[in-house]
Amino acid sequence: MRKEDVAMICKAMSDANRLHIIEMLTSGEKCGCKILEELHITQPTLSHHMKVLEDCGLVTSYKEGKWHHYSINCERFGEFKDYLNLISCGEAVGAEGTVQKTSCCQKM
């Protein structure tokens, strides 16, 4: 996963409402009306949050009637989780996604 993609996802998930939406979608697809009921926000605000989540690839949607139905993009979410799992104290992620041990100082 590119660092730019990770940054977009982190930015998208930096909002409490968007985190709540992600948590709601972990139990399965939801209609926008159900998300509105749970969050007590306006429809334009929901549209903004969903656009941010869709733009970074974490959420997919389709329209049925006047409502959009949202679900987590499990493949994209898995890539993000895999990237985070590569990050560890004292280790660096190489260009190919490999983990390399690093040290800024040598012991004397």
Phi and psi restraints in degrees (range 20) as a CNS / XPLOR table:
assign (resid 1 and name C) (resid 2 and name N)
       (resid 2 and name CA) (resid 2 and name C) 1.0 -71.0 20.0 2
assign (resid 2 and name N) (resid 2 and name CA)
       (resid 2 and name C) (resid 3 and name N) 1.0 148.1 20.0 2
assign (resid 2 and name C) (resid 3 and name N)
       (resid 3 and name CA) (resid 3 and name C) 1.0 -60.7 20.0 2
assign (resid 3 and name N) (resid 3 and name CA)
       (resid 3 and name C) (resid 4 and name N) 1.0 -33.3 20.0 2
assign (resid 3 and name C) (resid 4 and name N)
       (resid 4 and name CA) (resid 4 and name C) 1.0 -63.8 20.0 2
assign (resid 4 and name N) (resid 4 and name CA)
       (resid 4 and name C) (resid 5 and name N) 1.0 -38.2 20.0 2
assign (resid 4 and name C) (resid 5 and name N)
       (resid 5 and name CA) (resid 5 and name C) 1.0 -66.9 20.0 2
assign (resid 5 and name N) (resid 5 and name CA)
       (resid 5 and name C) (resid 6 and name N) 1.0 -42.6 20.0 2
assign (resid 5 and name C) (resid 6 and name N)
       (resid 6 and name CA) (resid 6 and name C) 1.0 -61.5 20.0 2
assign (resid 6 and name N) (resid 6 and name CA)
       (resid 6 and name C) (resid 7 and name N) 1.0 -42.7 20.0 2
assign (resid 6 and name C) (resid 7 and name N)
       (resid 7 and name CA) (resid 7 and name C) 1.0 -62.8 20.0 2
assign (resid 7 and name N) (resid 7 and name CA)
       (resid 7 and name C) (resid 8 and name N) 1.0 -40.9 20.0 2
assign (resid 7 and name C) (resid 8 and name N)
       (resid 8 and name CA) (resid 8 and name C) 1.0 -62.7 20.0 2
assign (resid 8 and name N) (resid 8 and name CA)
       (resid 8 and name C) (resid 9 and name N) 1.0 -41.6 20.0 2
assign (resid 8 and name C) (resid 9 and name N)
       (resid 9 and name CA) (resid 9 and name C) 1.0 -66.4 20.0 2
assign (resid 9 and name N) (resid 9 and name CA)
       (resid 9 and name C) (resid 10 and name N) 1.0 -44.6 20.0 2
assign (resid 9 and name C) (resid 10 and name N)
       (resid 10 and name CA) (resid 10 and name C) 1.0 -61.1 20.0 2
assign (resid 10 and name N) (resid 10 and name CA)
       (resid 10 and name C) (resid 11 and name N) 1.0 -41.5 20.0 2
assign (resid 10 and name C) (resid 11 and name N)
       (resid 11 and name CA) (resid 11 and name C) 1.0 -63.6 20.0 2
assign (resid 11 and name N) (resid 11 and name CA)
       (resid 11 and name C) (resid 12 and name N) 1.0 -43.4 20.0 2
assign (resid 11 and name C) (resid 12 and name N)
       (resid 12 and name CA) (resid 12 and name C) 1.0 -62.3 20.0 2
assign (resid 12 and name N) (resid 12 and name CA)
       (resid 12 and name C) (resid 13 and name N) 1.0 -37.6 20.0 2
assign (resid 12 and name C) (resid 13 and name N)
       (resid 13 and name CA) (resid 13 and name C) 1.0 -87.1 20.0 2
assign (resid 13 and name N) (resid 13 and name CA)
       (resid 13 and name C) (resid 14 and name N) 1.0 3.9 20.0 2
assign (resid 13 and name C) (resid 14 and name N)
       (resid 14 and name CA) (resid 14 and name C) 1.0 -83.1 20.0 2
assign (resid 14 and name N) (resid 14 and name CA)
       (resid 14 and name C) (resid 15 and name N) 1.0 1.7 20.0 2
assign (resid 14 and name C) (resid 15 and name N)
       (resid 15 and name CA) (resid 15 and name C) 1.0 -107.0 20.0 2
assign (resid 15 and name N) (resid 15 and name CA)
       (resid 15 and name C) (resid 16 and name N) 1.0 132.6 20.0 2
assign (resid 15 and name C) (resid 16 and name N)
       (resid 16 and name CA) (resid 16 and name C) 1.0 -60.7 20.0 2
assign (resid 16 and name N) (resid 16 and name CA)
       (resid 16 and name C) (resid 17 and name N) 1.0 -39.2 20.0 2
assign (resid 16 and name C) (resid 17 and name N)
       (resid 17 and name CA) (resid 17 and name C) 1.0 -64.7 20.0 2
assign (resid 17 and name N) (resid 17 and name CA)
       (resid 17 and name C) (resid 18 and name N) 1.0 -40.8 20.0 2
assign (resid 17 and name C) (resid 18 and name N)
       (resid 18 and name CA) (resid 18 and name C) 1.0 -68.2 20.0 2
assign (resid 18 and name N) (resid 18 and name CA)
       (resid 18 and name C) (resid 19 and name N) 1.0 -37.2 20.0 2
assign (resid 18 and name C) (resid 19 and name N)
       (resid 19 and name CA) (resid 19 and name C) 1.0 -62.0 20.0 2
assign (resid 19 and name N) (resid 19 and name CA)
       (resid 19 and name C) (resid 20 and name N) 1.0 -40.5 20.0 2
assign (resid 19 and name C) (resid 20 and name N)
       (resid 20 and name CA) (resid 20 and name C) 1.0 -62.2 20.0 2
assign (resid 20 and name N) (resid 20 and name CA)
       (resid 20 and name C) (resid 21 and name N) 1.0 -42.3 20.0 2
assign (resid 20 and name C) (resid 21 and name N)
       (resid 21 and name CA) (resid 21 and name C) 1.0 -61.8 20.0 2
assign (resid 21 and name N) (resid 21 and name CA)
       (resid 21 and name C) (resid 22 and name N) 1.0 -45.8 20.0 2
assign (resid 21 and name C) (resid 22 and name N)
       (resid 22 and name CA) (resid 22 and name C) 1.0 -58.7 20.0 2
assign (resid 22 and name N) (resid 22 and name CA)
       (resid 22 and name C) (resid 23 and name N) 1.0 -44.9 20.0 2
assign (resid 22 and name C) (resid 23 and name N)
       (resid 23 and name CA) (resid 23 and name C) 1.0 -60.3 20.0 2
assign (resid 23 and name N) (resid 23 and name CA)
       (resid 23 and name C) (resid 24 and name N) 1.0 -41.7 20.0 2
assign (resid 23 and name C) (resid 24 and name N)
       (resid 24 and name CA) (resid 24 and name C) 1.0 -62.1 20.0 2
assign (resid 24 and name N) (resid 24 and name CA)
       (resid 24 and name C) (resid 25 and name N) 1.0 -39.5 20.0 2
assign (resid 24 and name C) (resid 25 and name N)
       (resid 25 and name CA) (resid 25 and name C) 1.0 -75.9 20.0 2
assign (resid 25 and name N) (resid 25 and name CA)
       (resid 25 and name C) (resid 26 and name N) 1.0 -12.0 20.0 2
assign (resid 25 and name C) (resid 26 and name N)
       (resid 26 and name CA) (resid 26 and name C) 1.0 -66.4 20.0 2
assign (resid 26 and name N) (resid 26 and name CA)
       (resid 26 and name C) (resid 27 and name N) 1.0 -21.7 20.0 2
assign (resid 26 and name C) (resid 27 and name N)
       (resid 27 and name CA) (resid 27 and name C) 1.0 -89.8 20.0 2
assign (resid 27 and name N) (resid 27 and name CA)
       (resid 27 and name C) (resid 28 and name N) 1.0 1.3 20.0 2
assign (resid 27 and name C) (resid 28 and name N)
       (resid 28 and name CA) (resid 28 and name C) 1.0 128.9 20.0 2
assign (resid 28 and name N) (resid 28 and name CA)
       (resid 28 and name C) (resid 29 and name N) 1.0 177.4 20.0 2
assign (resid 28 and name C) (resid 29 and name N)
       (resid 29 and name CA) (resid 29 and name C) 1.0 -57.4 20.0 2
assign (resid 29 and name N) (resid 29 and name CA)
       (resid 29 and name C) (resid 30 and name N) 1.0 142.0 20.0 2
assign (resid 29 and name C) (resid 30 and name N)
       (resid 30 and name CA) (resid 30 and name C) 1.0 -133.6 20.0 2
assign (resid 30 and name N) (resid 30 and name CA)
       (resid 30 and name C) (resid 31 and name N) 1.0 142.7 20.0 2
assign (resid 30 and name C) (resid 31 and name N)
       (resid 31 and name CA) (resid 31 and name C) 1.0 -76.7 20.0 2
assign (resid 31 and name N) (resid 31 and name CA)
       (resid 31 and name C) (resid 32 and name N) 1.0 147.3 20.0 2
assign (resid 31 and name C) (resid 32 and name N)
       (resid 32 and name CA) (resid 32 and name C) 1.0 -55.3 20.0 2
assign (resid 32 and name N) (resid 32 and name CA)
       (resid 32 and name C) (resid 33 and name N) 1.0 -32.7 20.0 2
assign (resid 32 and name C) (resid 33 and name N)
       (resid 33 and name CA) (resid 33 and name C) 1.0 -62.9 20.0 2
assign (resid 33 and name N) (resid 33 and name CA)
       (resid 33 and name C) (resid 34 and name N) 1.0 -36.8 20.0 2
assign (resid 33 and name C) (resid 34 and name N)
       (resid 34 and name CA) (resid 34 and name C) 1.0 -69.8 20.0 2
assign (resid 34 and name N) (resid 34 and name CA)
       (resid 34 and name C) (resid 35 and name N) 1.0 -37.7 20.0 2
assign (resid 34 and name C) (resid 35 and name N)
       (resid 35 and name CA) (resid 35 and name C) 1.0 -66.8 20.0 2
assign (resid 35 and name N) (resid 35 and name CA)
       (resid 35 and name C) (resid 36 and name N) 1.0 -41.2 20.0 2
assign (resid 35 and name C) (resid 36 and name N)
       (resid 36 and name CA) (resid 36 and name C) 1.0 -60.1 20.0 2
assign (resid 36 and name N) (resid 36 and name CA)
       (resid 36 and name C) (resid 37 and name N) 1.0 -44.2 20.0 2
assign (resid 36 and name C) (resid 37 and name N)
       (resid 37 and name CA) (resid 37 and name C) 1.0 -60.4 20.0 2
assign (resid 37 and name N) (resid 37 and name CA)
       (resid 37 and name C) (resid 38 and name N) 1.0 -41.8 20.0 2
assign (resid 37 and name C) (resid 38 and name N)
       (resid 38 and name CA) (resid 38 and name C) 1.0 -71.8 20.0 2
assign (resid 38 and name N) (resid 38 and name CA)
       (resid 38 and name C) (resid 39 and name N) 1.0 -41.4 20.0 2
assign (resid 38 and name C) (resid 39 and name N)
       (resid 39 and name CA) (resid 39 and name C) 1.0 -89.7 20.0 2
assign (resid 39 and name N) (resid 39 and name CA)
       (resid 39 and name C) (resid 40 and name N) 1.0 -18.6 20.0 2
assign (resid 39 and name C) (resid 40 and name N)
       (resid 40 and name CA) (resid 40 and name C) 1.0 56.4 20.0 2
assign (resid 40 and name N) (resid 40 and name CA)
       (resid 40 and name C) (resid 41 and name N) 1.0 50.8 20.0 2
assign (resid 40 and name C) (resid 41 and name N)
       (resid 41 and name CA) (resid 41 and name C) 1.0 -121.7 20.0 2
assign (resid 41 and name N) (resid 41 and name CA)
       (resid 41 and name C) (resid 42 and name N) 1.0 169.2 20.0 2
assign (resid 41 and name C) (resid 42 and name N)
       (resid 42 and name CA) (resid 42 and name C) 1.0 -79.6 20.0 2
assign (resid 42 and name N) (resid 42 and name CA)
       (resid 42 and name C) (resid 43 and name N) 1.0 160.5 20.0 2
assign (resid 42 and name C) (resid 43 and name N)
       (resid 43 and name CA) (resid 43 and name C) 1.0 -62.1 20.0 2
assign (resid 43 and name N) (resid 43 and name CA)
       (resid 43 and name C) (resid 44 and name N) 1.0 -42.5 20.0 2
assign (resid 43 and name C) (resid 44 and name N)
       (resid 44 and name CA) (resid 44 and name C) 1.0 -61.8 20.0 2
assign (resid 44 and name N) (resid 44 and name CA)
       (resid 44 and name C) (resid 45 and name N) 1.0 -35.2 20.0 2
assign (resid 44 and name C) (resid 45 and name N)
       (resid 45 and name CA) (resid 45 and name C) 1.0 -66.7 20.0 2
assign (resid 45 and name N) (resid 45 and name CA)
       (resid 45 and name C) (resid 46 and name N) 1.0 -41.8 20.0 2
assign (resid 45 and name C) (resid 46 and name N)
       (resid 46 and name CA) (resid 46 and name C) 1.0 -61.1 20.0 2
assign (resid 46 and name N) (resid 46 and name CA)
       (resid 46 and name C) (resid 47 and name N) 1.0 -44.2 20.0 2
assign (resid 46 and name C) (resid 47 and name N)
       (resid 47 and name CA) (resid 47 and name C) 1.0 -58.1 20.0 2
assign (resid 47 and name N) (resid 47 and name CA)
       (resid 47 and name C) (resid 48 and name N) 1.0 -41.1 20.0 2
assign (resid 47 and name C) (resid 48 and name N)
       (resid 48 and name CA) (resid 48 and name C) 1.0 -62.9 20.0 2
assign (resid 48 and name N) (resid 48 and name CA)
       (resid 48 and name C) (resid 49 and name N) 1.0 -48.8 20.0 2
assign (resid 48 and name C) (resid 49 and name N)
       (resid 49 and name CA) (resid 49 and name C) 1.0 -61.2 20.0 2
assign (resid 49 and name N) (resid 49 and name CA)
       (resid 49 and name C) (resid 50 and name N) 1.0 -42.0 20.0 2
assign (resid 49 and name C) (resid 50 and name N)
       (resid 50 and name CA) (resid 50 and name C) 1.0 -68.8 20.0 2
assign (resid 50 and name N) (resid 50 and name CA)
       (resid 50 and name C) (resid 51 and name N) 1.0 -34.5 20.0 2
assign (resid 50 and name C) (resid 51 and name N)
       (resid 51 and name CA) (resid 51 and name C) 1.0 -63.3 20.0 2
assign (resid 51 and name N) (resid 51 and name CA)
       (resid 51 and name C) (resid 52 and name N) 1.0 -42.9 20.0 2
assign (resid 51 and name C) (resid 52 and name N)
       (resid 52 and name CA) (resid 52 and name C) 1.0 -61.4 20.0 2
assign (resid 52 and name N) (resid 52 and name CA)
       (resid 52 and name C) (resid 53 and name N) 1.0 -44.8 20.0 2
assign (resid 52 and name C) (resid 53 and name N)
       (resid 53 and name CA) (resid 53 and name C) 1.0 -67.9 20.0 2
assign (resid 53 and name N) (resid 53 and name CA)
       (resid 53 and name C) (resid 54 and name N) 1.0 -35.1 20.0 2
assign (resid 53 and name C) (resid 54 and name N)
       (resid 54 and name CA) (resid 54 and name C) 1.0 -73.5 20.0 2
assign (resid 54 and name N) (resid 54 and name CA)
       (resid 54 and name C) (resid 55 and name N) 1.0 -39.6 20.0 2
assign (resid 54 and name C) (resid 55 and name N)
       (resid 55 and name CA) (resid 55 and name C) 1.0 -61.3 20.0 2
assign (resid 55 and name N) (resid 55 and name CA)
       (resid 55 and name C) (resid 56 and name N) 1.0 -33.1 20.0 2
assign (resid 55 and name C) (resid 56 and name N)
       (resid 56 and name CA) (resid 56 and name C) 1.0 -87.6 20.0 2
assign (resid 56 and name N) (resid 56 and name CA)
       (resid 56 and name C) (resid 57 and name N) 1.0 -6.4 20.0 2
assign (resid 56 and name C) (resid 57 and name N)
       (resid 57 and name CA) (resid 57 and name C) 1.0 91.7 20.0 2
assign (resid 57 and name N) (resid 57 and name CA)
       (resid 57 and name C) (resid 58 and name N) 1.0 3.3 20.0 2
assign (resid 57 and name C) (resid 58 and name N)
       (resid 58 and name CA) (resid 58 and name C) 1.0 -76.3 20.0 2
assign (resid 58 and name N) (resid 58 and name CA)
       (resid 58 and name C) (resid 59 and name N) 1.0 -25.4 20.0 2
assign (resid 58 and name C) (resid 59 and name N)
       (resid 59 and name CA) (resid 59 and name C) 1.0 -128.9 20.0 2
assign (resid 59 and name N) (resid 59 and name CA)
       (resid 59 and name C) (resid 60 and name N) 1.0 142.0 20.0 2
assign (resid 59 and name C) (resid 60 and name N)
       (resid 60 and name CA) (resid 60 and name C) 1.0 -117.6 20.0 2
assign (resid 60 and name N) (resid 60 and name CA)
       (resid 60 and name C) (resid 61 and name N) 1.0 161.1 20.0 2
assign (resid 60 and name C) (resid 61 and name N)
       (resid 61 and name CA) (resid 61 and name C) 1.0 -149.6 20.0 2
assign (resid 61 and name N) (resid 61 and name CA)
       (resid 61 and name C) (resid 62 and name N) 1.0 162.3 20.0 2
assign (resid 61 and name C) (resid 62 and name N)
       (resid 62 and name CA) (resid 62 and name C) 1.0 -144.4 20.0 2
assign (resid 62 and name N) (resid 62 and name CA)
       (resid 62 and name C) (resid 63 and name N) 1.0 156.0 20.0 2
assign (resid 62 and name C) (resid 63 and name N)
       (resid 63 and name CA) (resid 63 and name C) 1.0 -103.4 20.0 2
assign (resid 63 and name N) (resid 63 and name CA)
       (resid 63 and name C) (resid 64 and name N) 1.0 134.9 20.0 2
assign (resid 63 and name C) (resid 64 and name N)
       (resid 64 and name CA) (resid 64 and name C) 1.0 -134.1 20.0 2
assign (resid 64 and name N) (resid 64 and name CA)
       (resid 64 and name C) (resid 65 and name N) 1.0 111.8 20.0 2
assign (resid 64 and name C) (resid 65 and name N)
       (resid 65 and name CA) (resid 65 and name C) 1.0 67.4 20.0 2
assign (resid 65 and name N) (resid 65 and name CA)
       (resid 65 and name C) (resid 66 and name N) 1.0 -131.2 20.0 2
assign (resid 65 and name C) (resid 66 and name N)
       (resid 66 and name CA) (resid 66 and name C) 1.0 -93.1 20.0 2
assign (resid 66 and name N) (resid 66 and name CA)
       (resid 66 and name C) (resid 67 and name N) 1.0 -4.2 20.0 2
assign (resid 66 and name C) (resid 67 and name N)
       (resid 67 and name CA) (resid 67 and name C) 1.0 -109.0 20.0 2
assign (resid 67 and name N) (resid 67 and name CA)
       (resid 67 and name C) (resid 68 and name N) 1.0 146.4 20.0 2
assign (resid 67 and name C) (resid 68 and name N)
       (resid 68 and name CA) (resid 68 and name C) 1.0 -94.1 20.0 2
assign (resid 68 and name N) (resid 68 and name CA)
       (resid 68 and name C) (resid 69 and name N) 1.0 145.6 20.0 2
assign (resid 68 and name C) (resid 69 and name N)
       (resid 69 and name CA) (resid 69 and name C) 1.0 -113.8 20.0 2
assign (resid 69 and name N) (resid 69 and name CA)
       (resid 69 and name C) (resid 70 and name N) 1.0 131.7 20.0 2
assign (resid 69 and name C) (resid 70 and name N)
       (resid 70 and name CA) (resid 70 and name C) 1.0 -117.6 20.0 2
assign (resid 70 and name N) (resid 70 and name CA)
       (resid 70 and name C) (resid 71 and name N) 1.0 147.2 20.0 2
assign (resid 70 and name C) (resid 71 and name N)
       (resid 71 and name CA) (resid 71 and name C) 1.0 -149.5 20.0 2
assign (resid 71 and name N) (resid 71 and name CA)
       (resid 71 and name C) (resid 72 and name N) 1.0 159.8 20.0 2
assign (resid 71 and name C) (resid 72 and name N)
       (resid 72 and name CA) (resid 72 and name C) 1.0 -74.5 20.0 2
assign (resid 72 and name N) (resid 72 and name CA)
       (resid 72 and name C) (resid 73 and name N) 1.0 138.4 20.0 2
assign (resid 72 and name C) (resid 73 and name N)
       (resid 73 and name CA) (resid 73 and name C) 1.0 -84.0 20.0 2
assign (resid 73 and name N) (resid 73 and name CA)
       (resid 73 and name C) (resid 74 and name N) 1.0 93.8 20.0 2
assign (resid 73 and name C) (resid 74 and name N)
       (resid 74 and name CA) (resid 74 and name C) 1.0 -61.3 20.0 2
assign (resid 74 and name N) (resid 74 and name CA)
       (resid 74 and name C) (resid 75 and name N) 1.0 -35.4 20.0 2
assign (resid 74 and name C) (resid 75 and name N)
       (resid 75 and name CA) (resid 75 and name C) 1.0 -63.9 20.0 2
assign (resid 75 and name N) (resid 75 and name CA)
       (resid 75 and name C) (resid 76 and name N) 1.0 -48.1 20.0 2
assign (resid 75 and name C) (resid 76 and name N)
       (resid 76 and name CA) (resid 76 and name C) 1.0 -65.3 20.0 2
assign (resid 76 and name N) (resid 76 and name CA)
       (resid 76 and name C) (resid 77 and name N) 1.0 -42.4 20.0 2
assign (resid 76 and name C) (resid 77 and name N)
       (resid 77 and name CA) (resid 77 and name C) 1.0 -63.0 20.0 2
assign (resid 77 and name N) (resid 77 and name CA)
       (resid 77 and name C) (resid 78 and name N) 1.0 -38.8 20.0 2
assign (resid 77 and name C) (resid 78 and name N)
       (resid 78 and name CA) (resid 78 and name C) 1.0 -63.9 20.0 2
assign (resid 78 and name N) (resid 78 and name CA)
       (resid 78 and name C) (resid 79 and name N) 1.0 -40.4 20.0 2
assign (resid 78 and name C) (resid 79 and name N)
       (resid 79 and name CA) (resid 79 and name C) 1.0 -62.0 20.0 2
assign (resid 79 and name N) (resid 79 and name CA)
       (resid 79 and name C) (resid 80 and name N) 1.0 -41.5 20.0 2
assign (resid 79 and name C) (resid 80 and name N)
       (resid 80 and name CA) (resid 80 and name C) 1.0 -64.0 20.0 2
assign (resid 80 and name N) (resid 80 and name CA)
       (resid 80 and name C) (resid 81 and name N) 1.0 -45.4 20.0 2
assign (resid 80 and name C) (resid 81 and name N)
       (resid 81 and name CA) (resid 81 and name C) 1.0 -62.9 20.0 2
assign (resid 81 and name N) (resid 81 and name CA)
       (resid 81 and name C) (resid 82 and name N) 1.0 -40.0 20.0 2
assign (resid 81 and name C) (resid 82 and name N)
       (resid 82 and name CA) (resid 82 and name C) 1.0 -62.0 20.0 2
assign (resid 82 and name N) (resid 82 and name CA)
       (resid 82 and name C) (resid 83 and name N) 1.0 -41.8 20.0 2
assign (resid 82 and name C) (resid 83 and name N)
       (resid 83 and name CA) (resid 83 and name C) 1.0 -61.1 20.0 2
assign (resid 83 and name N) (resid 83 and name CA)
       (resid 83 and name C) (resid 84 and name N) 1.0 -47.0 20.0 2
assign (resid 83 and name C) (resid 84 and name N)
       (resid 84 and name CA) (resid 84 and name C) 1.0 -62.5 20.0 2
assign (resid 84 and name N) (resid 84 and name CA)
       (resid 84 and name C) (resid 85 and name N) 1.0 -35.3 20.0 2
assign (resid 84 and name C) (resid 85 and name N)
       (resid 85 and name CA) (resid 85 and name C) 1.0 -66.2 20.0 2
assign (resid 85 and name N) (resid 85 and name CA)
       (resid 85 and name C) (resid 86 and name N) 1.0 -23.2 20.0 2
assign (resid 85 and name C) (resid 86 and name N)
       (resid 86 and name CA) (resid 86 and name C) 1.0 -76.7 20.0 2
assign (resid 86 and name N) (resid 86 and name CA)
       (resid 86 and name C) (resid 87 and name N) 1.0 -18.0 20.0 2
assign (resid 86 and name C) (resid 87 and name N)
       (resid 87 and name CA) (resid 87 and name C) 1.0 -87.2 20.0 2
assign (resid 87 and name N) (resid 87 and name CA)
       (resid 87 and name C) (resid 88 and name N) 1.0 125.6 20.0 2
assign (resid 87 and name C) (resid 88 and name N)
       (resid 88 and name CA) (resid 88 and name C) 1.0 -152.5 20.0 2
assign (resid 88 and name N) (resid 88 and name CA)
       (resid 88 and name C) (resid 89 and name N) 1.0 150.9 20.0 2
assign (resid 88 and name C) (resid 89 and name N)
       (resid 89 and name CA) (resid 89 and name C) 1.0 -61.0 20.0 2
assign (resid 89 and name N) (resid 89 and name CA)
       (resid 89 and name C) (resid 90 and name N) 1.0 127.5 20.0 2
assign (resid 89 and name C) (resid 90 and name N)
       (resid 90 and name CA) (resid 90 and name C) 1.0 82.7 20.0 2
assign (resid 90 and name N) (resid 90 and name CA)
       (resid 90 and name C) (resid 91 and name N) 1.0 9.1 20.0 2
assign (resid 90 and name C) (resid 91 and name N)
       (resid 91 and name CA) (resid 91 and name C) 1.0 -131.1 20.0 2
assign (resid 91 and name N) (resid 91 and name CA)
       (resid 91 and name C) (resid 92 and name N) 1.0 149.7 20.0 2
assign (resid 91 and name C) (resid 92 and name N)
       (resid 92 and name CA) (resid 92 and name C) 1.0 -120.7 20.0 2
assign (resid 92 and name N) (resid 92 and name CA)
       (resid 92 and name C) (resid 93 and name N) 1.0 150.0 20.0 2
assign (resid 92 and name C) (resid 93 and name N)
       (resid 93 and name CA) (resid 93 and name C) 1.0 -95.8 20.0 2
assign (resid 93 and name N) (resid 93 and name CA)
       (resid 93 and name C) (resid 94 and name N) 1.0 119.2 20.0 2
assign (resid 93 and name C) (resid 94 and name N)
       (resid 94 and name CA) (resid 94 and name C) 1.0 -77.5 20.0 2
assign (resid 94 and name N) (resid 94 and name CA)
       (resid 94 and name C) (resid 95 and name N) 1.0 174.6 20.0 2
assign (resid 94 and name C) (resid 95 and name N)
       (resid 95 and name CA) (resid 95 and name C) 1.0 -58.7 20.0 2
assign (resid 95 and name N) (resid 95 and name CA)
       (resid 95 and name C) (resid 96 and name N) 1.0 -33.0 20.0 2
assign (resid 95 and name C) (resid 96 and name N)
       (resid 96 and name CA) (resid 96 and name C) 1.0 -90.0 20.0 2
assign (resid 96 and name N) (resid 96 and name CA)
       (resid 96 and name C) (resid 97 and name N) 1.0 8.9 20.0 2
assign (resid 96 and name C) (resid 97 and name N)
       (resid 97 and name CA) (resid 97 and name C) 1.0 83.1 20.0 2
assign (resid 97 and name N) (resid 97 and name CA)
       (resid 97 and name C) (resid 98 and name N) 1.0 12.5 20.0 2
assign (resid 97 and name C) (resid 98 and name N)
       (resid 98 and name CA) (resid 98 and name C) 1.0 -87.3 20.0 2
assign (resid 98 and name N) (resid 98 and name CA)
       (resid 98 and name C) (resid 99 and name N) 1.0 154.1 20.0 2
assign (resid 98 and name C) (resid 99 and name N)
       (resid 99 and name CA) (resid 99 and name C) 1.0 -94.7 20.0 2
assign (resid 99 and name N) (resid 99 and name CA)
       (resid 99 and name C) (resid 100 and name N) 1.0 132.2 20.0 2
assign (resid 99 and name C) (resid 100 and name N)
       (resid 100 and name CA) (resid 100 and name C) 1.0 -124.8 20.0 2
assign (resid 100 and name N) (resid 100 and name CA)
       (resid 100 and name C) (resid 101 and name N) 1.0 131.7 20.0 2
assign (resid 100 and name C) (resid 101 and name N)
       (resid 101 and name CA) (resid 101 and name C) 1.0 -71.1 20.0 2
assign (resid 101 and name N) (resid 101 and name CA)
       (resid 101 and name C) (resid 102 and name N) 1.0 137.3 20.0 2
assign (resid 101 and name C) (resid 102 and name N)
       (resid 102 and name CA) (resid 102 and name C) 1.0 -133.4 20.0 2
assign (resid 102 and name N) (resid 102 and name CA)
       (resid 102 and name C) (resid 103 and name N) 1.0 157.5 20.0 2
assign (resid 102 and name C) (resid 103 and name N)
       (resid 103 and name CA) (resid 103 and name C) 1.0 -151.5 20.0 2
assign (resid 103 and name N) (resid 103 and name CA)
       (resid 103 and name C) (resid 104 and name N) 1.0 132.5 20.0 2
assign (resid 103 and name C) (resid 104 and name N)
       (resid 104 and name CA) (resid 104 and name C) 1.0 -83.9 20.0 2
assign (resid 104 and name N) (resid 104 and name CA)
       (resid 104 and name C) (resid 105 and name N) 1.0 -20.1 20.0 2
assign (resid 104 and name C) (resid 105 and name N)
       (resid 105 and name CA) (resid 105 and name C) 1.0 -132.6 20.0 2
assign (resid 105 and name N) (resid 105 and name CA)
       (resid 105 and name C) (resid 106 and name N) 1.0 144.7 20.0 2
assign (resid 105 and name C) (resid 106 and name N)
       (resid 106 and name CA) (resid 106 and name C) 1.0 -96.6 20.0 2
assign (resid 106 and name N) (resid 106 and name CA)
       (resid 106 and name C) (resid 107 and name N) 1.0 141.3 20.0 2
assign (resid 106 and name C) (resid 107 and name N)
       (resid 107 and name CA) (resid 107 and name C) 1.0 -70.7 20.0 2
assign (resid 107 and name N) (resid 107 and name CA)
       (resid 107 and name C) (resid 108 and name N) 1.0 140.8 20.0 2
